[in-house]
């Protein structure tokens, strides 16, 4: 049980460390240009599950940025991934 918990914690730590780097690689940052790029990509999506998920991630990214929480880049990265999902 403890090994599973440590394994999950390690995976979460790696994902948390890699997501901002992935967002930076995609050209999406926690700034006006990053939000504009992501929001315009979401607007062109057809209504559906992926668009709803992307809108939720944008809202979470805005909340993280405005309230000084971490994870803004991770949420923007997830939103961009949703725009590419089929």
C-alpha positions as CSV (number, residue, x, y, z in Angstrom):
1,X,0.0,0.0,0.0
2,X,2.8,2.4,0.9
3,X,4.7,1.6,-2.3
4,X,1.6,2.3,-4.4
5,X,1.1,5.6,-2.6
6,X,4.7,6.6,-3.1
7,X,4.5,5.6,-6.7
8,X,1.4,7.7,-7.3
9,X,3.1,10.7,-5.5
10,X,6.2,10.3,-7.7
11,X,4.1,10.2,-10.9
12,X,2.2,13.3,-9.8
13,X,5.4,15.1,-9.0
14,X,6.8,14.3,-12.5
15,X,3.5,15.4,-14.2
16,X,3.5,18.6,-12.2
17,X,7.0,19.4,-13.2
18,X,6.7,18.5,-16.9
19,X,3.3,20.2,-17.6
20,X,4.6,23.8,-17.4
21,X,7.6,22.8,-19.6
22,X,5.2,21.3,-22.1
23,X,3.1,24.5,-22.1
24,X,6.2,26.6,-22.7
25,X,7.2,24.3,-25.5
26,X,3.8,24.7,-27.2
27,X,4.2,28.5,-27.0
28,X,1.5,28.9,-24.4
29,X,2.3,30.9,-21.3
30,X,0.4,32.5,-18.5
31,X,0.0,35.9,-20.3
32,X,-2.4,37.6,-22.5
33,X,-1.0,36.2,-25.7
34,X,-1.2,32.6,-24.3
35,X,-4.7,33.0,-23.2
36,X,-5.7,34.6,-26.5
37,X,-4.1,31.8,-28.5
38,X,-5.9,29.2,-26.4
39,X,-9.2,30.9,-26.3
40,X,-9.3,31.4,-30.1
41,X,-8.5,27.8,-30.6
42,X,-11.4,26.8,-28.3
43,X,-13.8,29.1,-30.1
44,X,-13.2,27.4,-33.4
45,X,-14.0,23.9,-31.8
46,X,-17.3,22.2,-32.4
47,X,-19.5,22.0,-29.3
48,X,-18.9,18.8,-27.4
49,X,-17.0,17.1,-24.6
50,X,-13.6,18.3,-25.6
51,X,-14.7,21.9,-25.9
52,X,-16.3,21.8,-22.5
53,X,-13.2,20.3,-21.0
54,X,-11.0,23.0,-22.6
55,X,-13.3,25.8,-21.3
56,X,-13.0,24.3,-17.8
57,X,-9.2,24.3,-18.1
58,X,-9.2,27.9,-19.3
59,X,-11.3,28.9,-16.3
60,X,-8.9,27.0,-13.9
61,X,-5.9,28.7,-15.6
62,X,-7.5,32.2,-15.2
63,X,-8.3,31.4,-11.5
64,X,-4.7,30.2,-10.9
65,X,-3.2,33.3,-12.5
66,X,-5.5,35.8,-10.8
67,X,-5.3,34.3,-7.4
68,X,-1.5,33.7,-7.5
69,X,-1.9,29.9,-7.4
70,X,0.5,27.7,-9.2
71,X,-0.5,25.6,-12.2
72,X,-1.6,28.2,-14.7
73,X,0.7,26.8,-17.4
74,X,-0.5,23.3,-16.7
75,X,-4.1,24.3,-17.1
76,X,-3.4,26.1,-20.4
77,X,-1.4,23.1,-21.7
78,X,-4.4,20.8,-20.9
79,X,-6.7,23.2,-22.7
80,X,-4.5,23.3,-25.7
81,X,-4.3,19.5,-25.7
82,X,-8.1,19.4,-25.7
83,X,-8.3,21.6,-28.7
84,X,-6.2,19.0,-30.6
85,X,-8.3,16.0,-29.4
86,X,-10.6,14.4,-31.8
